[in-house]
Amino acid sequence: MINIHGLKNCDSCRKTCKWLDINKIEYEFFDFKKYPPTSSMISDWIETHTLEKIINKRSTTWRNLDQKLKNQLDTKAINIIINSPSLMKRPVWELNSKSHKSLNPGFDLEHQNFIKELA
């Protein structure tokens, strides 16, 4: 089963869900606002993808983040993300409730090809 984590108003998340629907691929969507990520989920995502691939440093949330928190990101990433999950690139993918190395956060042609191979 594919799990998608993100924000329902996020363009990338909407595009992803639309593509999955059109291709009749089953998935479950978890909105960060209703289902905030847990520390173990974030830890798994960071371990699988690295912090650099998880954090969206081009986002408004990142630009508005206090410099002190930015400086602490390497040591306190999980707590910072729990308090501001919109810092993460979206969507975050899981297969069978675990992150997968081939599905970095985001949505592009590589994601589409990988998911089509699974179906």
VENURGI-V594561 format. One record per run of one state. SS is the DSSP state (H for helix, E for strand, L for the rest). FROM is the first residue (numbers start at 0). TO is the last residue. Records with the same first field share a line. If there is no record, write none. Layout:
SS: FROM-TO, FROM-TO
This chain:
L: 0-0, 6-9, 22-25, 31-37, 49-49, 55-58, 64-65, 71-71, 83-83, 88-90, 95-96, 98-107, 118-118
E: 1-5, 26-30, 54-54, 87-87, 91-94, 97-97
H: 10-21, 38-48, 50-53, 59-63, 66-70, 72-82, 84-86, 108-117
